[in-house]
Amino acid sequence: MAKGDKGMFDLHYWPTPNGWKITIMLEECGLPYQVVPVNITRREQFAPGFLAISPNNRIPAIVDHAPAGGGAPVSIFESGAILQYLAEKARRFLPMDRREKYAALQWLYWQVGGLGPMVGQNGHFLLYAEEKIPYAIERYGAEVRRLYQVMDGQLQRTGAYLAGEYSIADIAAFPWVMTHKAQQLTLDAWPGLRRWFAEVRARPQVQAGLAVGKELRRLSGTAMDKETRRSLFAKGFEE
């Protein structure tokens, strides 16, 4: 199907941990989607058309051309909201039972509010910041290790996934844990987390989701040039 066809999702996307959450979920649910690349290294996230559906100028965002009940297309931004929307639409990876549902949602919100931002800040100060600030590197590194410990404890208690059954909580957390090697960490100190990571990574749909947009990274290159820094780390909307 072509972009915008009825029944297909438009996924405004760049291959990053938050982007991978949604490609993994779409692959897990078997929902049809069309990738709309948003090159965040070249400020495409500030284009008026994208801001109309993602006013926070961040990927990912989706447009559902066949929302429940019909009517105009529905656009959603923020990865946690997108995951919940897709789970409710597909009736997968978010339990119907109230207790089980909120067991999953609390870990989803934990990832969105804690794990993702802290891993992101750790990566920024450790890997990308031109000025190396020892306090920031130690502060965010310690917080990532604390969050890994929290995950490990929960995963050892369940013996399976974050909320017991595989859910959007696991789909949300996995791409951020996947960055551990780049951030100079191993999972050896956390056996529950290490077991979980291997099991989630082995899922074929996870591999398919991670493969989406690999060519986009090749096209954009890997060098952290001046324009890339401006696009990713600008303090505001100034030109």
C-alpha positions as CSV (number, residue, x, y, z in Angstrom):
1,M,0.0,0.0,0.0
2,A,1.1,3.5,-0.7
3,K,1.6,6.2,2.0
4,G,-1.7,7.3,3.5
5,D,-3.7,4.3,2.3
6,K,-6.7,3.4,4.4
7,G,-5.8,0.9,7.1
8,M,-2.1,1.9,7.0
9,F,-0.2,3.8,9.7
10,D,2.2,6.5,8.7
11,L,5.2,6.3,11.0
12,H,7.3,9.4,11.2
13,Y,10.6,7.9,12.2
14,W,14.3,7.9,12.6
15,P,16.3,4.9,13.8
16,T,16.8,5.8,17.5
17,P,15.8,4.0,20.7
18,N,12.4,5.8,20.8
19,G,11.9,5.1,17.1
20,W,12.7,1.4,17.5
21,K,10.1,1.1,20.2
22,I,7.4,1.7,17.6
23,T,8.8,-0.3,14.7
24,I,9.2,-3.3,17.1
25,M,5.6,-2.8,18.3
26,L,4.2,-2.5,14.7
27,E,6.1,-5.7,13.7
28,E,5.0,-7.5,16.8
29,C,1.3,-6.6,16.1
30,G,1.6,-7.2,12.4
31,L,0.1,-3.8,11.6
32,P,0.7,-2.3,8.2
33,Y,2.8,0.9,8.2
34,Q,4.6,3.2,5.9
35,V,7.9,4.8,7.2
36,V,8.1,8.6,6.7
37,P,11.7,9.5,7.4
38,V,12.4,12.5,9.6
39,N,16.2,13.2,9.5
40,I,16.8,14.5,12.9
41,T,20.4,15.2,12.0
42,R,19.3,17.8,9.5
43,R,16.6,19.5,11.5
44,E,13.7,17.9,9.6
45,Q,12.0,17.6,13.0
46,F,11.4,21.3,12.9
47,A,9.5,21.2,9.6
48,P,6.0,22.7,9.9
49,G,4.3,19.5,8.5
50,F,6.0,17.4,11.2
51,L,5.3,19.9,14.0
52,A,1.6,19.8,13.1
53,I,1.5,16.2,14.4
54,S,4.5,16.3,16.9
55,P,4.6,19.8,18.4
56,N,7.4,18.8,20.7
57,N,9.6,18.3,17.6
58,R,10.6,14.8,18.5
59,I,10.2,11.5,16.7
60,P,8.4,9.2,16.6
61,A,4.8,10.1,15.7
62,I,2.1,8.1,14.0
63,V,-1.0,8.8,11.9
64,D,-3.7,6.2,12.0
65,H,-5.7,6.5,8.7
66,A,-8.4,4.0,9.9
67,P,-9.1,4.9,13.6
68,A,-11.7,3.0,15.6
69,G,-15.1,4.5,14.9
70,G,-14.0,6.0,11.6
71,G,-13.7,9.7,11.0
72,A,-10.6,11.7,10.3
73,P,-7.1,10.3,10.8
74,V,-5.7,10.3,14.3
75,S,-2.1,11.5,15.0
76,I,-0.2,10.6,18.1
77,F,3.1,11.7,19.4
78,E,5.2,10.6,22.4
79,S,6.4,7.0,22.2
80,G,4.6,5.8,25.4
81,A,1.2,7.1,24.1
82,I,1.9,5.5,20.7
83,L,2.6,2.1,22.3
84,Q,-0.6,2.3,24.4
85,Y,-2.6,3.4,21.4
86,L,-1.3,0.5,19.2
87,A,-1.8,-2.0,22.0
88,E,-5.4,-1.0,22.5
89,K,-6.0,-1.1,18.8
90,A,-4.4,-4.5,18.2
91,R,-5.6,-5.8,21.5
92,R,-2.1,-7.2,22.1
93,F,0.7,-6.6,24.7
94,L,-1.5,-4.8,27.2
95,P,-3.6,-7.0,29.4
96,M,-7.4,-6.4,29.8
97,D,-7.5,-7.3,33.5
98,R,-7.2,-4.0,35.4
99,R,-4.4,-5.2,37.8
100,E,-2.4,-6.7,35.0
101,K,-2.9,-3.7,32.8
102,Y,-1.6,-1.2,35.4
103,A,1.3,-3.5,36.2
104,A,2.4,-3.1,32.6
105,L,1.6,0.6,32.4
106,Q,3.5,1.5,35.5
107,W,6.7,0.0,34.0
108,L,5.9,1.7,30.7
109,Y,5.8,5.1,32.5
110,W,8.9,4.2,34.5
111,Q,10.7,3.8,31.2
112,V,9.4,6.9,29.7
113,G,10.0,9.1,32.7
114,G,13.2,7.5,34.0
115,L,15.2,4.9,32.0
116,G,15.0,6.7,28.6
117,P,15.9,10.2,29.8
118,M,18.7,9.0,32.1
119,V,20.3,6.7,29.5
120,G,20.0,9.6,27.0
121,Q,21.7,12.0,29.3
122,N,24.4,9.5,30.2
123,G,25.1,8.9,26.5
124,H,25.2,12.7,25.8
125,F,27.7,13.6,28.5
126,L,29.8,10.4,28.1
127,L,29.9,10.2,24.3
128,Y,28.8,13.3,22.5
129,A,29.4,16.4,24.7
130,E,32.4,18.4,23.4
131,E,33.2,19.4,27.0
132,K,33.7,16.4,29.3
133,I,32.1,17.2,32.7
134,P,33.1,14.5,35.3
135,Y,30.3,15.3,37.6
136,A,27.7,14.9,34.9
137,I,29.3,11.7,33.6
138,E,29.3,10.2,37.1
139,R,25.8,11.5,38.0
140,Y,24.1,10.0,35.0
141,G,26.2,6.9,34.9
142,A,25.3,6.1,38.5
143,E,21.6,6.7,37.8
144,V,21.6,4.3,34.8
145,R,23.2,1.6,37.0
146,R,20.6,2.2,39.7
147,L,17.8,1.8,37.1
148,Y,19.4,-1.3,35.8
149,Q,19.4,-2.6,39.4
150,V,15.7,-1.8,39.7
151,M,14.9,-3.7,36.5
152,D,17.0,-6.6,37.5
153,G,15.2,-6.9,40.8
154,Q,11.8,-6.9,39.1
155,L,12.9,-9.4,36.4
156,Q,14.3,-11.7,39.0
157,R,11.0,-11.5,40.9
158,T,8.8,-12.3,37.8
159,G,11.3,-14.8,36.3
160,A,10.0,-13.6,32.9
161,Y,9.2,-10.0,31.8
162,L,8.7,-6.7,33.5
163,A,5.0,-7.2,34.2
164,G,5.0,-10.9,34.0
165,E,3.8,-11.4,30.5
166,Y,5.6,-9.8,27.5
167,S,4.1,-6.3,27.1
168,I,4.6,-2.8,25.9
169,A,6.7,-2.2,29.0
170,D,9.4,-4.6,27.6
171,I,9.1,-3.2,24.1
172,A,9.7,0.3,25.6
173,A,12.6,-0.6,27.7
174,F,14.5,-2.9,25.4
175,P,15.9,-0.3,22.9
176,W,17.3,1.8,25.7
177,V,19.0,-1.2,27.4
178,M,20.4,-2.2,23.9
179,T,22.7,0.9,24.1
180,H,24.6,-0.5,27.1
181,K,27.7,-1.5,25.2
182,A,28.0,1.9,23.5
183,Q,27.7,3.5,26.9
184,Q,30.6,1.3,28.2
185,L,28.4,-0.9,30.4
186,T,27.9,-4.7,30.6
187,L,25.0,-6.6,32.0
188,D,27.1,-9.0,34.0
189,A,26.2,-7.6,37.4
190,W,22.5,-8.0,36.7
191,P,21.6,-11.6,35.8
192,G,17.9,-11.1,35.6
193,L,18.4,-8.1,33.2
194,R,20.9,-10.1,31.2
195,R,18.5,-13.0,30.8
196,W,15.6,-10.7,29.8
197,F,17.7,-8.8,27.3
198,A,18.8,-12.0,25.5
199,E,15.2,-13.3,25.4
200,V,13.7,-10.1,24.0
201,R,16.5,-9.6,21.5
202,A,16.0,-13.1,20.1
203,R,12.4,-12.4,19.1
204,P,12.1,-12.3,15.3
205,Q,9.8,-9.3,15.4
206,V,12.3,-7.4,17.6
207,Q,15.0,-8.0,15.0
208,A,12.7,-6.9,12.2
209,G,11.9,-3.7,14.1
210,L,15.5,-2.9,14.7
211,A,16.3,-3.4,11.0
212,V,13.8,-0.7,9.9
213,G,15.7,2.3,8.6
214,K,19.2,0.9,8.7
215,E,19.8,2.5,5.3
216,L,18.8,5.9,6.8
217,R,21.8,5.8,9.2
218,R,24.1,4.9,6.3
219,L,22.8,7.8,4.2
220,S,23.2,10.3,7.0
221,G,26.6,9.1,8.0
222,T,28.0,8.7,11.5
223,A,30.2,11.8,11.9
224,M,29.0,14.3,14.5
225,D,29.5,17.3,12.3
226,K,28.5,20.9,13.1
227,E,25.1,20.6,11.5
228,T,24.3,17.3,13.3
229,R,25.3,18.9,16.6
230,R,23.1,21.9,15.9
231,S,20.2,19.6,14.9
232,L,20.4,17.3,17.9
233,F,21.6,19.6,20.7
234,A,20.4,23.1,19.9
235,K,19.1,24.9,22.9
236,G,16.0,26.3,21.1
237,F,14.5,27.0,17.7
238,E,16.9,29.7,16.7
239,E,18.2,29.6,13.1
